[in-house]
Amino acid sequence: MNRSVEKMIEEFRNYWKHYVLQSLFATAAVFVVLYFLSLQNAVIIASLGASTFIVFAMPDSVTAKPRNVIGGHLVGLFWGFVFSIVPHVDLIECIGCYALAVGLSIFTMVVTDTEHPPASGTALGVVITGISPDVVTAVVLGSVLLSLIHRFFKPYLRDLT
């Protein structure tokens, strides 16, 4: 058997409870997000799904810290909202608004030390579909829920990557 496969099997045997528990936490968090959003918000759902992966598969990453998860998604909401109210009728204007929402969300996250890569997807999703109370609720509740689980269960979470 390949040595890397043997290593993966051994690691799974030693830490299978972490794999299961962290996957269950991720499932619960995504369930809450999906409860508030429709498939029209697929980009935002995907960005929160990516956040879920970071928080539960890579809990030691700086981008998994509550400041980054919550702050990053708030930045994404803000820039997505700003560019969703800018009129953009033709293709070039749409592309420009979408790109600026993502670019300025990255810039703001880096400047404010709230780097969370999936949050740029939140900016893109909001500028594409617009903002609504359901979107704000899902993003805020989802990022806060992820952060609370991360904070309180951090001693039991293991980096699975």
C-alpha positions as CSV (number, residue, x, y, z in Angstrom):
1,M,0.0,0.0,0.0
2,N,1.1,3.5,-0.7
3,R,2.8,5.2,2.3
4,S,0.6,8.3,2.1
5,V,-2.5,6.2,2.0
6,E,-1.3,4.3,5.1
7,K,-0.7,7.6,6.8
8,M,-4.2,8.8,6.0
9,I,-5.8,5.6,7.3
10,E,-3.7,5.8,10.5
11,E,-4.6,9.4,11.0
12,F,-8.3,8.7,10.5
13,R,-8.2,5.8,13.0
14,N,-6.6,8.0,15.6
15,Y,-8.9,11.0,15.1
16,W,-12.1,9.6,13.6
17,K,-14.2,11.2,16.4
18,H,-12.9,14.7,15.4
19,Y,-13.8,14.0,11.8
20,V,-17.3,13.0,12.7
21,L,-17.9,15.7,15.3
22,Q,-16.5,18.5,13.2
23,S,-18.5,17.4,10.2
24,L,-21.7,17.3,12.3
25,F,-21.0,20.9,13.6
26,A,-20.5,22.0,9.9
27,T,-23.8,20.3,8.9
28,A,-25.7,22.1,11.7
29,A,-24.2,25.5,10.7
30,V,-25.1,25.0,7.0
31,F,-28.6,23.9,7.9
32,V,-29.2,27.2,9.7
33,V,-27.9,29.2,6.8
34,L,-30.0,27.2,4.3
35,Y,-33.1,27.8,6.4
36,F,-32.9,31.5,5.7
37,L,-31.7,31.6,2.1
38,S,-33.1,30.3,-1.2
39,L,-31.1,28.9,-4.1
40,Q,-31.3,32.4,-5.7
41,N,-28.6,33.2,-3.2
42,A,-26.3,30.4,-4.3
43,V,-23.2,32.5,-4.3
44,I,-23.7,33.6,-0.7
45,I,-24.6,30.0,0.3
46,A,-21.3,28.8,-1.3
47,S,-19.3,31.5,0.5
48,L,-20.7,30.5,3.9
49,G,-20.1,26.8,2.9
50,A,-16.5,27.7,2.3
51,S,-16.4,29.5,5.7
52,T,-17.8,26.4,7.3
53,F,-14.9,24.3,5.8
54,I,-12.3,26.7,7.1
55,V,-13.8,26.8,10.6
56,F,-14.2,23.1,11.0
57,A,-11.5,21.6,8.9
58,M,-8.8,24.2,9.6
59,P,-9.7,25.6,13.0
60,D,-6.1,26.7,13.7
61,S,-6.1,29.0,10.6
62,V,-6.0,32.7,11.2
63,T,-9.0,33.0,8.8
64,A,-11.0,30.8,11.1
65,K,-10.9,33.2,14.0
66,P,-14.2,34.8,14.9
67,R,-12.9,38.3,14.1
68,N,-12.0,37.2,10.6
69,V,-15.2,35.2,10.0
70,I,-17.6,37.8,11.3
71,G,-15.6,40.8,10.2
72,G,-14.9,39.4,6.8
73,H,-18.6,38.7,6.1
74,L,-19.7,42.1,7.3
75,V,-17.2,43.7,5.0
76,G,-18.5,41.5,2.2
77,L,-22.1,42.5,3.0
78,F,-21.1,46.2,3.0
79,W,-19.4,46.2,-0.3
80,G,-22.0,44.0,-1.9
81,F,-24.7,46.3,-0.8
82,V,-22.8,49.5,-1.9
83,F,-22.4,48.1,-5.4
84,S,-25.9,46.6,-5.6
85,I,-27.3,50.1,-5.4
86,V,-25.0,51.5,-8.0
87,P,-26.9,51.5,-11.3
88,H,-25.5,48.9,-13.7
89,V,-27.5,48.1,-16.8
90,D,-25.1,47.0,-19.4
91,L,-22.6,44.1,-19.3
92,I,-19.5,46.2,-18.7
93,E,-21.2,48.1,-15.8
94,C,-22.3,44.8,-14.2
95,I,-18.9,43.3,-14.5
96,G,-17.3,46.5,-13.2
97,C,-19.6,46.6,-10.1
98,Y,-19.1,42.9,-9.4
99,A,-15.3,43.2,-9.7
100,L,-15.2,46.3,-7.5
101,A,-17.3,44.7,-4.8
102,V,-14.8,41.8,-4.6
103,G,-11.7,43.9,-5.0
104,L,-12.8,46.5,-2.3
105,S,-13.9,43.7,0.1
106,I,-10.4,42.2,-0.2
107,F,-8.7,45.6,0.3
108,T,-10.9,46.4,3.3
109,M,-10.4,43.0,4.9
110,V,-6.6,43.2,4.5
111,V,-6.5,46.8,5.9
112,T,-8.8,45.9,8.9
113,D,-7.1,42.6,9.6
114,T,-10.3,40.6,9.0
115,E,-9.1,38.5,6.1
116,H,-11.6,35.7,5.4
117,P,-11.4,34.6,1.7
118,P,-15.0,33.3,1.4
119,A,-16.3,36.7,2.4
120,S,-15.4,38.1,-1.0
121,G,-18.0,35.6,-2.3
122,T,-20.5,37.2,0.0
123,A,-19.7,40.6,-1.6
124,L,-20.1,39.1,-5.1
125,G,-23.4,37.3,-4.1
126,V,-24.9,40.5,-2.6
127,V,-24.0,42.7,-5.6
128,I,-25.5,40.1,-8.0
129,T,-28.7,39.3,-6.2
130,G,-29.2,42.4,-4.0
131,I,-29.5,42.7,-0.3
132,S,-32.6,41.6,1.7
133,P,-33.4,41.0,5.4
134,D,-33.1,37.3,4.8
135,V,-29.6,37.7,3.3
136,V,-28.4,39.9,6.1
137,T,-29.9,37.5,8.7
138,A,-28.4,34.4,7.1
139,V,-24.9,36.0,6.7
140,V,-24.8,37.5,10.2
141,L,-26.4,34.5,11.9
142,G,-24.3,32.1,9.9
143,S,-21.0,33.8,10.6
144,V,-21.8,34.4,14.3
145,L,-22.9,30.7,14.7
146,L,-19.7,29.5,13.1
147,S,-17.7,31.8,15.3
148,L,-19.5,30.7,18.5
149,I,-19.1,27.1,17.8
150,H,-15.4,27.7,16.9
151,R,-14.8,29.7,20.1
152,F,-16.5,27.4,22.6
153,F,-15.4,24.1,21.0
154,K,-11.9,25.2,19.9
155,P,-10.2,23.0,22.5
156,Y,-12.0,20.0,20.9
157,L,-11.4,20.9,17.3
158,R,-8.4,19.5,15.4
159,D,-6.9,20.7,12.2
160,L,-8.1,18.0,9.7
161,T,-6.0,19.2,6.7
